[in-house]
């Protein structure tokens, strides 16, 4: 059984590998947004847009 999620940006259905983990980073095949797995419940993954990497001004 495959796992799926919905892209929060373009609302496309995203097929995921069965062994995907919470906090894993992936890319939407339609809009190419970088997404992160927020939760997994009953073969359905909750996805959100990954936060942008910010430069550390303290270094």
Backbone as CSV, one residue per row, in Angstrom:
resi,resn,N_x,N_y,N_z,CA_x,CA_y,CA_z,C_x,C_y,C_z
1,UNK,0.847,-1.175,0.000,0.000,0.000,0.000,0.897,1.243,0.000
2,UNK,0.644,2.170,-0.904,1.458,3.373,-0.979,0.890,4.455,-0.069
3,UNK,1.741,5.414,0.230,1.337,6.517,1.084,1.214,7.769,0.223
4,UNK,0.287,8.636,0.570,0.088,9.862,-0.198,-0.038,11.049,0.737
5,UNK,0.153,12.223,0.152,-0.036,13.476,0.857,-0.463,14.518,-0.158
6,UNK,-0.878,15.675,0.314,-1.297,16.757,-0.564,-0.347,17.924,-0.411
7,UNK,0.158,18.419,-1.521,1.048,19.574,-1.502,0.261,20.788,-1.004
8,UNK,0.759,21.487,0.020,0.041,22.655,0.533,0.143,23.872,-0.392
9,UNK,1.012,23.829,-1.378,1.206,24.948,-2.292,0.272,24.836,-3.500
10,UNK,0.335,23.696,-4.208,-0.443,23.550,-5.448,-1.590,22.548,-5.316
11,UNK,-1.703,21.897,-4.151,-2.751,20.929,-3.849,-2.703,19.662,-4.699
12,UNK,-1.543,19.360,-5.270,-1.364,18.122,-6.030,-1.212,16.952,-5.067
13,UNK,-1.662,15.770,-5.486,-1.448,14.560,-4.706,0.002,14.118,-4.907
14,UNK,0.690,13.858,-3.811,2.093,13.471,-3.843,2.200,12.042,-3.340
15,UNK,2.735,11.151,-4.175,2.958,9.764,-3.759,4.285,9.704,-3.014
16,UNK,4.271,9.014,-1.895,5.453,8.924,-1.043,5.874,7.480,-0.882
17,UNK,7.152,7.268,-0.611,7.612,5.908,-0.362,7.071,5.424,0.976
18,UNK,6.883,4.146,1.094,6.229,3.547,2.262,7.009,3.779,3.559
19,UNK,8.340,3.901,3.468,9.156,4.028,4.683,9.538,5.479,4.998
20,UNK,8.775,6.454,4.490,9.070,7.860,4.749,8.854,8.170,6.233
21,UNK,9.629,9.100,6.759,9.577,9.433,8.180,9.126,10.874,8.392
22,UNK,8.604,11.154,9.574,8.242,12.518,9.955,9.516,13.367,9.938
23,UNK,9.422,14.576,9.451,10.492,15.576,9.297,11.378,15.324,8.074
24,UNK,11.031,14.329,7.259,11.786,14.083,6.029,11.437,15.155,4.986
25,UNK,12.438,15.572,4.233,12.290,16.612,3.213,12.050,15.942,1.858
26,UNK,11.130,16.514,1.066,10.869,16.012,-0.277,10.449,17.166,-1.174
27,UNK,10.283,16.878,-2.439,9.913,17.900,-3.410,8.610,17.508,-4.094
28,UNK,7.737,18.495,-4.306,6.484,18.247,-5.013,6.801,18.014,-6.491
29,UNK,6.296,16.929,-7.079,6.582,16.656,-8.490,5.911,17.645,-9.451
30,UNK,4.867,18.341,-9.007,4.170,19.290,-9.883,4.765,20.693,-9.824
31,UNK,4.831,21.285,-8.615,5.287,22.678,-8.506,6.739,22.792,-8.040
32,UNK,7.358,21.670,-7.681,8.760,21.595,-7.256,9.054,22.341,-5.962
33,UNK,8.025,22.595,-5.153,8.233,23.210,-3.843,8.908,22.201,-2.922
34,UNK,9.732,22.702,-2.019,10.383,21.851,-1.033,9.423,21.705,0.139
35,UNK,9.115,20.432,0.482,8.129,20.130,1.513,8.757,19.295,2.616
36,UNK,8.123,19.322,3.766,8.553,18.493,4.888,7.340,17.714,5.397
37,UNK,7.577,16.460,5.787,6.516,15.613,6.335,6.288,16.043,7.782
38,UNK,5.083,16.508,8.062,4.749,17.005,9.397,4.185,15.898,10.288
39,UNK,3.385,15.012,9.714,2.787,13.913,10.480,2.373,12.809,9.514
40,UNK,2.256,11.598,10.052,1.790,10.458,9.265,0.661,9.798,10.048
41,UNK,-0.487,9.606,9.369,-1.634,8.996,10.019,-2.382,8.127,9.016
42,UNK,-2.404,6.824,9.266,-3.164,5.876,8.446,-2.851,5.991,6.952
43,UNK,-1.577,5.854,6.601,-1.093,5.899,5.218,-1.377,7.225,4.519
44,UNK,-1.485,8.281,5.300,-1.699,9.623,4.764,-0.692,10.539,5.463
45,UNK,0.073,11.279,4.686,1.073,12.179,5.253,0.576,13.614,5.206
46,UNK,0.821,14.330,6.274,0.523,15.754,6.331,1.804,16.487,5.934
47,UNK,1.727,17.280,4.879,2.903,17.974,4.363,2.776,19.474,4.589
48,UNK,3.916,20.136,4.779,3.930,21.594,4.856,5.151,22.094,4.104
49,UNK,5.140,23.364,3.766,6.277,23.943,3.057,7.470,23.981,4.004
50,UNK,8.627,23.556,3.506,9.833,23.565,4.327,10.257,25.002,4.577
51,UNK,10.743,25.294,5.779,11.195,26.659,6.052,12.416,26.999,5.215
52,UNK,12.537,28.258,4.848,13.691,28.719,4.075,14.921,28.692,4.973
53,UNK,16.032,28.349,4.401,17.282,28.358,5.140,17.738,29.794,5.282
54,UNK,17.941,30.203,6.509,18.337,31.587,6.749,19.832,31.669,7.044
55,UNK,20.438,32.717,6.583,21.862,32.922,6.824,22.065,33.330,8.272
56,UNK,23.097,32.792,8.890,23.411,33.123,10.274,24.299,34.356,10.289
57,UNK,23.714,35.484,10.651,24.452,36.741,10.647,25.456,36.837,11.795
58,UNK,25.382,35.959,12.758,26.288,36.002,13.905,27.655,35.426,13.634
59,UNK,27.873,34.838,12.475,29.176,34.226,12.196,30.010,35.068,11.287
